[in-house]
Amino acid sequence: MPTTILPGGARSKVWYLLETGDCLRDLPPSTGIEELIVVSCDTAHAAQVFAVDYVGTLPDFVRPIESGESTTTTRAGPGGGCFDAFEAAVGVPAEQSPYDISYLAVIDEVATAAPQDLFTKDMVICLLSQPDGAPLTQSVVVE
């Protein structure tokens, strides 16, 4: 099941269904992600989704990929999609922000196993969090 309602209003959500504005109870692990707990942004949370890039839906989201670059690095790294989307989502440039930027990226194996037409292998979910691990207590994404 893609989303399950939990006590207290939290939801267990399949990670590749995360949406801009979702607040995550915990930082995602670096591997083995299946579901994440999404909570109200008014409660303590570890990270917030500030952008989701599906290739072909946000044409200006990423700069062109140069020969020899990896898609993920280009999308998430400085000068790439997550950094470029940060200012529009949060209201300040990434370089001037107190937040850390991280991302979840779809790899070929996940794209093959996921429901068809949900996404391509070129999907990046951009996250922000406190650099010291302190919880966020409100939404940081500008509505």
C-alpha positions as CSV (number, residue, x, y, z in Angstrom):
1,M,0.0,0.0,0.0
2,P,1.5,3.4,-1.0
3,T,0.3,5.3,2.1
4,T,-0.8,4.1,5.5
5,I,-2.4,6.4,8.2
6,L,-0.7,6.0,11.6
7,P,-1.8,7.2,15.1
8,G,-1.4,10.9,15.6
9,G,-2.0,11.8,12.0
10,A,1.4,10.6,10.7
11,R,1.5,8.6,7.5
12,S,3.8,5.8,6.3
13,K,4.5,6.7,2.7
14,V,6.4,4.8,0.0
15,W,9.4,7.0,-0.5
16,Y,9.1,7.5,-4.3
17,L,5.6,9.0,-3.7
18,L,7.0,11.9,-1.6
19,E,5.7,15.3,-2.6
20,T,7.0,18.9,-2.3
21,G,6.2,20.1,1.3
22,D,6.1,16.6,2.9
23,C,7.9,16.7,6.3
24,L,9.7,13.5,7.3
25,R,9.9,12.3,10.9
26,D,13.4,10.9,10.4
27,L,16.2,11.4,7.9
28,P,16.1,8.7,5.3
29,P,18.8,6.0,5.5
30,S,21.4,6.0,2.7
31,T,20.2,2.6,1.4
32,G,17.3,0.2,1.8
33,I,14.6,2.8,1.8
34,E,11.1,1.5,1.4
35,E,8.7,3.7,3.4
36,L,9.2,6.9,5.3
37,I,7.0,8.5,8.1
38,V,5.5,11.8,6.9
39,V,4.3,14.0,9.8
40,S,2.6,17.4,10.1
41,C,5.2,20.1,9.5
42,D,3.9,21.8,12.8
43,T,5.5,18.9,14.8
44,A,9.2,18.2,15.2
45,H,10.6,16.6,12.0
46,A,14.1,15.8,10.7
47,A,13.7,16.9,7.0
48,Q,11.3,18.4,4.5
49,V,10.9,17.8,0.8
50,F,11.4,21.0,-1.1
51,A,11.4,19.8,-4.7
52,V,10.7,16.8,-6.8
53,D,12.2,16.6,-10.3
54,Y,10.7,14.3,-12.9
55,V,12.6,14.5,-16.2
56,G,10.5,16.3,-18.7
57,T,8.1,17.9,-16.3
58,L,10.3,20.7,-15.0
59,P,12.3,21.7,-18.1
60,D,14.3,24.5,-16.4
61,F,14.9,22.5,-13.2
62,V,18.4,21.3,-14.2
63,R,21.2,22.6,-16.2
64,P,22.3,20.5,-19.2
65,I,24.3,17.4,-18.3
66,E,27.9,17.8,-19.5
67,S,29.8,14.9,-21.0
68,G,31.1,12.6,-18.3
69,E,28.9,13.9,-15.5
70,S,26.5,11.6,-13.6
71,T,22.8,12.6,-13.8
72,T,22.4,12.4,-10.0
73,T,25.4,14.7,-9.3
74,T,24.2,17.2,-11.9
75,R,20.7,17.2,-10.5
76,A,21.5,17.4,-6.8
77,G,24.9,19.1,-6.6
78,P,25.9,22.8,-6.8
79,G,24.6,24.3,-10.0
80,G,22.1,21.4,-10.3
81,G,18.4,20.9,-9.7
82,C,18.2,20.8,-5.9
83,F,20.4,23.9,-5.5
84,D,18.6,25.7,-8.3
85,A,15.1,24.9,-6.9
86,F,16.1,25.8,-3.3
87,E,15.6,29.6,-3.6
88,A,12.2,29.3,-5.2
89,A,11.1,26.8,-2.6
90,V,12.6,28.4,0.5
91,G,13.0,32.0,-0.4
92,V,16.8,32.3,0.0
93,P,19.7,31.0,-2.1
94,A,21.0,27.6,-1.0
95,E,24.5,29.2,-0.4
96,Q,23.0,31.7,2.1
97,S,20.7,29.2,3.9
98,P,21.4,27.6,7.2
99,Y,20.1,24.2,6.0
100,D,21.7,21.1,4.6
101,I,20.6,19.8,1.2
102,S,20.4,16.1,0.5
103,Y,18.4,14.0,-2.0
104,L,16.9,10.7,-2.8
105,A,17.4,9.5,-6.4
106,V,15.7,6.8,-8.3
107,I,18.2,4.2,-9.7
108,D,17.5,1.8,-12.6
109,E,16.6,-1.1,-10.3
110,V,14.0,0.9,-8.4
111,A,12.5,2.4,-11.6
112,T,12.1,-1.1,-13.0
113,A,10.4,-2.4,-9.8
114,A,8.0,0.6,-9.4
115,P,4.5,0.8,-10.9
116,Q,4.8,1.7,-14.6
117,D,4.3,5.3,-15.6
118,L,5.0,6.5,-12.1
119,F,8.4,7.9,-12.8
120,T,11.4,7.4,-15.0
121,K,14.9,6.4,-13.7
122,D,15.7,10.1,-13.7
123,M,13.8,11.3,-10.6
124,V,15.3,13.3,-7.7
125,I,13.6,14.2,-4.5
126,C,15.3,17.2,-2.8
127,L,15.4,17.4,1.0
128,L,16.5,20.0,3.5
129,S,17.4,19.5,7.1
130,Q,19.3,21.2,10.0
131,P,23.1,20.6,9.7
132,D,23.4,19.8,13.4
133,G,20.5,17.3,13.3
134,A,18.2,19.5,15.4
135,P,14.5,19.1,14.5
136,L,12.6,21.5,12.3
137,T,9.4,22.7,13.9
138,Q,7.6,24.3,11.0
139,S,7.4,24.2,7.2
140,V,10.4,25.9,5.6
141,V,8.9,25.6,2.1
142,V,7.3,28.9,0.9
143,E,3.7,28.2,-0.2
